[in-house]
Amino acid sequence: MTLNLLILLGSLILIYFLVDLIFLRKSEHRIKQRARLSNILLIIGVLGGLFITINEMTLHLFLQILFLNSVELCVLILATTGIVLIFKTSITTNFAQGSLATVGAYFAAKMIIRWTESTELEMVQIIALAILAGVVLSFIIGLFIDTVIIRNAKRVTSVGKQMITMGLVLMLIGGIPLIFGTLPLPFNALSYEVTTIPFGDKFLVMPNHNLISIIITVVVLTILFVALRVTKWGLGVRATASNEIVASMMGVNTKVITALSWAIAGGLGALAACLYAPSSAQVTVSFMTPVQVNSFLASVLGGFFTFGGPIVGAALINIFTSIASFFNSVWANVIVYTLILLLVLVKPLGLFGKKTAKKV
Amino acid sequence: MNTLLLRKSKDKLKAFTKHPYFGYIVFGLILLAAQLLTMSGMIQKSTMDSIILTLIYAVIALGFSLLLGYGGLASLGTAGFVGLGTYFTGYFAGTLDLPFGLTILISLIGAVLIGTIVGFISLRIEGMYLAIITLGLSEILVEVFKSFEAFTNGVDGLSFRTFDLFGRLMSDEAVYIIIIIVFVIVMLATINIIKSPTGRALLAMKNSTSAAQSMGISLLKYRLLAFIISTVYAVLAGMLYMINSKFSIPTTWNLALSLNILAAVIVGGSQSILGITLGAFMIFGLSPAILSNIQFFIDHPAAISIFNGLLIILVVMFYPGGLIRLLQTFVAFVKKKYVEFKQKWKEYRYGKDE
């Protein structure tokens, strides 16, 4: 299989240079056509690589692995969307996304413990309510962070804003043990049953928790994307993303837009953390760190220019990781990160990035 | 005749004190004196430990400031490179038992190679994308540290024994002195780089790549150079870390460390050597050296983290030039007041100028 993949990679590179040298040499729009060529070859490469691996491990196994890892995919997509939302409005990468989410998850876990003792509700209801409570808390904290800190740091450079979010990480991580105690809190899944789906003569197993996570993610993201298309807030976000000063001159209340974006990003993060927590059955201070690193990489892979791109990036990272850990669980992350690095080197602005002319 | 001699020697002294190296060498001597006092028991050993740790992190921060403060290149891969330095030392000098000089040579070659790779990446990717891609690179390194057990002893961590340099077994005190000397050398090297055409070229590149290129500055050459120097510093700091703490575990070299280095550079002031040392002390040295002796922070260890976070946020929001700018403003204020006071004293003593 490795040989096949290498042959695929080599032949694609060969095709690129041959076409570039023979057909595009005298073309007037060589750079543009070269970019188009590399796009086509990239798609062929990814699809071909997937085809070769699926061929190797059979479609049934491939789907089964994807199903089992689907909750990670949902978590990654939600977290990535939060990061992109903040990048669009505040032009900074929010390192506090993970910690903000962790605070929400801690609150939810605390609520689960309290409500199981005091109320007679069923476990599923309690968990659902607790997740809602966690999301609301992170929403409020996000709102608070923007109105108190980020709004007053308008003149700080984007690296400076990164530093501020880093300071927030330290404050949140320090705050968690003070408020919730130093021990990790247990966090139950929404359901421990599994659904079996017939597939040819075999069966695919899908845990119900993953199924519910997928449904929640799809619903939340659909609402978010419709809101970005249709509502005034969405228009404001897109205007702020393209140019904040011009947007505010045109009467967009950028303060409210940015505050809401931080709040929504916080809520998305908390939702992601609450869905992710059951896979290790507990909430710890740093359990969102790998998700956060992956979602940064997903944003870069997809490009910060669109909302859809990072989601595709997240999906690719998740699929790569699932396949790689099936074949070689020890070196899986190294393989995936190297692959992402190579992809980003081929397309520095992300898979869906648009090249903007640099003004001097 | 006598006064003339006195004035001459005074001028000589002045020329000596005005030398750019003077302050740094005095700083190094003070540190050495502090180490001697610690050996005689005047200063608590834990205080000196945290100062030494600060110096190691300050070496990393100095390398990073060449990238960020002078080159304008944000990198989050620092932690991985430092980890690489620790494992180079631990593997070649510890596991393979090579002579220490050879280990230094191998580590530096490794650092140059890694720096070149990152430098080439930085030619294609810029800004925040570069930060995240270097973060990915660092994650790759950490995964390698975790998985490549023959080299790094896996997640259990690699320990290191005492080593001999120039045929002598190095004790803990000797290691401290080595670290102080290396730190002073690194400071002097940094000031030489900053004040040389290379430093000016980096600064030009930071302000505008297009303008720098049009003035004949090769982007390729100086970006590679900046990354190579920064990586060499990081690997060097990793070696110092290994000979000091004698233990390295993959989870130390995570994103948080890279962010802390970034914080040290920003909090201290990204373009001043003393500022960066101050920043490194604020981030890494403050809590073990001072805060952990205060009763409130002993009762609530988590409050240290909150305090650090608050400090970073406040400095970034209100003092974008870093703490060193605050210090400079304060010194200027004191000087101004002193001059005014001198004037007033003269007026009081000799009467007003008519």
Contacts between the chains, C-beta under 8 A, distances in Angstrom:
chain1	res1	chain2	res2	distance
A	92	B	128	7.9
A	93	B	128	5.6
A	93	B	131	7.2
A	93	B	132	6.9
A	95	B	259	6.5
A	149	B	313	6.4
A	149	B	317	7.3
A	152	B	317	6.6
A	153	B	316	7.2
A	153	B	317	5.1
A	155	B	320	7.7
A	156	B	316	6.1
A	156	B	317	6.6
A	156	B	320	6.5
A	157	B	320	7.7
A	158	B	128	6.8
A	159	B	68	7.3
A	159	B	74	5.8
A	159	B	262	7.9
A	159	B	266	7.3
A	160	B	266	6.9
A	160	B	316	4.9
A	160	B	320	6.4
A	162	B	74	7.9
A	162	B	128	7.9
A	162	B	131	7.7
A	162	B	262	7.5
A	163	B	262	6.6
A	163	B	263	6.0
A	163	B	266	4.8
A	163	B	267	7.9
A	163	B	312	6.0
A	163	B	316	4.7
A	164	B	312	7.4
A	164	B	313	5.3
A	164	B	316	5.3
A	164	B	317	6.9
A	166	B	259	4.8
A	166	B	262	7.0
A	166	B	263	5.9
A	166	B	312	6.5
A	167	B	263	7.4
A	167	B	308	7.7
A	167	B	309	4.3
A	167	B	310	7.0
A	167	B	311	7.6
A	167	B	312	3.5
A	167	B	313	3.9
A	167	B	316	7.1
A	168	B	309	6.5
A	168	B	313	7.1
A	169	B	256	7.9
A	169	B	259	7.3
A	169	B	309	7.1
A	170	B	305	4.9
A	170	B	306	7.1
A	170	B	308	5.1
A	170	B	309	3.2
A	170	B	312	6.9
A	171	B	305	7.3
A	171	B	306	5.1
A	171	B	309	3.5
A	171	B	310	6.4
A	171	B	313	7.6
A	172	B	309	7.9
A	173	B	305	5.7
A	174	B	302	4.5
A	174	B	303	6.5
A	174	B	304	7.1
A	174	B	305	3.1
A	174	B	306	3.8
A	174	B	307	7.9
A	174	B	308	7.9
A	174	B	309	6.5
A	175	B	302	7.3
A	175	B	306	6.2
A	176	B	302	7.7
A	177	B	302	4.4
A	178	B	300	6.7
A	178	B	302	5.1
A	178	B	303	7.2
A	178	B	306	7.7
A	289	B	254	7.4
A	289	B	255	6.8
A	293	B	135	6.7
A	293	B	136	7.9
A	293	B	139	5.9
A	293	B	255	6.4
A	296	B	132	4.8
A	296	B	135	6.4
A	297	B	132	6.6
A	297	B	135	7.8
A	297	B	136	5.4
A	299	B	132	7.4
A	300	B	129	5.5
A	300	B	132	4.7
A	300	B	133	6.4
A	300	B	136	7.9
A	330	B	147	4.8
A	331	B	143	7.6
A	331	B	147	5.8
A	333	B	139	7.2
A	333	B	140	7.8
A	333	B	143	4.5
A	334	B	140	5.5
A	334	B	143	4.6
A	334	B	144	6.1
A	334	B	147	6.8
A	337	B	136	5.2
A	337	B	137	7.8
A	337	B	139	5.6
A	337	B	140	4.6
A	337	B	143	7.0
A	338	B	140	6.2
A	340	B	136	6.2
A	341	B	121	7.8
A	341	B	133	6.5
A	341	B	136	5.7
A	341	B	137	6.8
A	341	B	140	7.4
A	344	B	125	6.7
A	344	B	129	7.5
A	344	B	133	5.8
A	345	B	121	6.6
A	345	B	124	6.0
A	345	B	125	7.4
A	348	B	124	4.8
A	348	B	125	4.7
A	348	B	126	7.9
A	348	B	129	6.8
A	349	B	129	7.6
A	350	B	129	7.9
A	358	B	210	7.5
A	360	B	208	7.2
A	360	B	210	4.7
A	360	B	211	7.5
